[in-house]
Amino acid sequence: MEDLKKFLDSKLLTYNKPAFIVGDPVVIPHSFTLKQDIEIAGLFAAVLAWGNRATIINNCRKLIHLMGDAPHDFILNHRESDLKPFIHFVHRTFNATDLLYFISFLQHHYREYSSLEDAFVPGKQYKEDNVEQALIHFHDYFFSIEHPARTRKHIATPVRNSACKRINMYLRWMVRKDKSGVDFGIWKKIKPGQLVCPLDVHVARVAERLGLIDNIKSNWTNALVLTERLKELNPADPAVYDYALFGLGAEERF
């Protein structure tokens, strides 16, 4: 494990740095300084983060522009007529029906809470070993008001053994913080050591080649196994290795 740690730590130096931001969906929340704007822009960037990264970023920018480049203010104060331009928005299978429900839910939430962190952790501090229960709570809360059935596919849950890659990535953005400045660290109820490493088919292939998991299935079971192995390398911050694993798969075709 010592050699593996040295190898992955070296890859962290390559990918966990400000230059990473420009070509990654995390560039979208980096356009903002207000906490709520970062949360909202980050949620949309994470949920839409599948497919070509340039297309993801372009579509996210279009969406944020429709909100007047002020997402929190728009969510709280928009009128019904302000939603008309959104009926043409589409990103892969995410369409206007889904988008309008997201806007409706976010308005419902921010009318009562000052942060989206409360949608994951309603109490003062998250006490579980990992974020599984936080993800389940968010999914159930997100769909606790009247919603289109089709939209349920856009918020994953561990209950269905989904790897929950995009939501885990979102939590990494909100919870982790280090000197590189890629992740924001604006949420404090969850600790970095409780995060689950984002897992998709590309990261799974790299992790399997490195002996961190024994198959390439992208599911919740493997996400937990991978995270536990990464905790052997860095107990306080296992999800930091997402940079290394993602970089090895996406950039180096490891």
N, C-alpha and C positions, 0 to 999 in steps of 0.2 A: 504493500500500500504506500510505502514511502516514495518509491519511484513514481507511482501513479500520481501522488500528490504533487511532486515536483513538476511532472509533465503538465498537469492541469493548471497548477499555479502559474506556470510559464505562459499558458494560453490566456489566462486571465489578464496578464499584462498586455496581451495583444488586442483583446476585445473589450475589456471593461475600461473604457476610456471615452472622453467626450466625442472623439471622431465617430464612435459607434452610433451616436444619436442620429446623425444626419440621414442615414439610410434605413432607419428602423422606425416602426410605428410610434415608438416612444417620443419621437420628435414632435408629435401633435400636442401632448400635454406640456412639452417644454416651451410652447409658445406663450404660456401663461405664468403668472406669479400668484394670483389669487388661489387659495387652497381649493375652493369649490370649483373654479374653472379647471384646475388641474385634474380634480376627481372626475368631472363629467367628460372632459375631452379624453382623459385616459381610459375611461370605461368604453367609450365609443371606439377608440383606437384599438383597444384589446379585443372587443367583440367582433370588430371587422377584420381582425388580423389573420386572415387566411387568404392564400393566393399570392400573386406577385406583389412584392413589397412596395414597388413604385406605385402600383394601382391602389393599394391599400392607403398609402399616404395621400395620394391625390383625391381619392374619394372622401377620406376623413377631412381634408381641408375644405372640400366643397360643402360637406355637412356643417362644419363649424362656421363657415361663411354664411350659410343659411340662417345661423343663429346670431348673425350680426357680430361674429367674432367675440361674443360675450356670453358663453353658454349658461352660466349661472343666472345672470340677469334675464336671459331669454326664457329659461325654464320657469322661473318664478313669475314673470310679468307678461308673457306673450298673450296675445288675443287669438281667438279662433281663426280669424282671417290671416294671421301671421303664419299659419300652418299650411296654407295652400301650396307654396313652392315645394314643400316636402313630399308631395304626392308623386313626384317624378324621381325621387331618390331610389337608387338600387345599388347594392353591392353583392354580387353573386346571388345567394338565396335570401339575403336580407333586403326586404323591400319596404315600401312606405307604410304598410300595415304594421310591421314590426317597429319601425322607427317612431311612428306616432304613439304606439304603446309605451316605448321607452321614455318618450317625452312626458307622457301622462304619468307614468310611475315616478319619474324623477321629480315632477312637480308635487305629486302626492307626498314624496319623502321629504323634500326640502322645505315644505310648508311646516313640517314638524321638527326636523332635525337640521343642525348646521353643517353636518358632515355625512358623506356617504359611508364613512367607516361604521356608523351606527347600523347600517343595513347588514353588515357582516357580524358585528359584535354589539348587541344591545346593552350589555353591561359595561362596567368600568374597565375591566381587564379580561382578556381571553386567557383561559387557564388550561386548555387542552394541550396534548403533546404536539398535535399538528392541526392544520386549519380545516380538517375534514368537516367538523361540525359547523364552522363558520361558513363554509361553502354551501352546506345543506340549508342552513338558516337563510342565507342570502337568496338562494333559489326559491325557497318556500315563501319568503317575504316578498320577493319580486313579483310572484304570481298570486299574491294574496288578494288583489283587487281584480275586478272583471278584466279579462284579457283574451286576445285571440289565441286559439289553440295552436296555430302555426308558430307563434312566437316562442313557444316553450323550447323549441330545438336550439334557440340561440343562447340560452343560459344553461350550462352543463351542471350536473350534480354527481357527486360520488355515489349516490344511491343507485344510479344506473351504471356504475363501474366506468364512467367516463374519466379520462385522464384529467379533464378540466384544465387543459393547457392554457387557454386564453385567460381564464379567470385567475389561475395561479400566476400567470405572467403579470396580470394587473395588480395582484397583491404584492408581487415582488417590487413593482414600480412604487407602490404607495408605502411599503413598509421598510424595505432595505434603504440604507444610506451609507455611503463611504466617500472617500475623497475624490473618486472619479466623477461624481456628479451625474451619472446616468439615471440611477434610481433616486426618488424624491425623499423618502423617509418622512413623510408628513403624517403618517398614522402611527400611533403609539400604543394602541391596545394590544396589537399583535406584535410579538417579537420576531426578529429574523430567524431565530432558531426553530420557530413553529411553522415556517413556510414549507410548502412542498414544491420541489423542483418542477417547473413546467416541462411536460413530456409530450412530444409529438413523434411521428414516425421517424423523422430525421434524427432527433435526439436519441430515440430508442435504439436506432441502428448503431450510433456511436457508442452509447452506453453498453450495448451488448458486445461490441468488439473489444471494449476495454475491460470486460468481465464484471461490470457493475450490475447488470441484470442478465438473466439467462435466456431471454427470448426478446423479440422485437415488437411485442404487442404494446400498443399505446393505450393503456387503460389505467384505472385508479390503482389497481393492485401493483402494477409495475412502477407507477409514480411513487408509491410509498416505499417500495423496495429500493428504488434508486436513491430516494432521499435519505433513507437509513444508511445506505452505503456512503453517501456523500457526507453524512454526519461524522463518519469515522475520520474523514479528512478535515472537516471544519464543523464541529458541533454547534457553534453559535451562529453559523451562517451558511448552511448547506446550499441554498439556492443561488449563491454567488457563482457556483459552477455551471449554472445555466449559460453564462457567457461562453465558457470554454467549450461546452458540449455543442451548443448552437453554432459557434464559430467553426468548430471542427467539421460539423455536418454541412452547413450551408455554404461556408466560404472555402473550406479546404477539401470537401468531398472525402473526408477521412473514411 
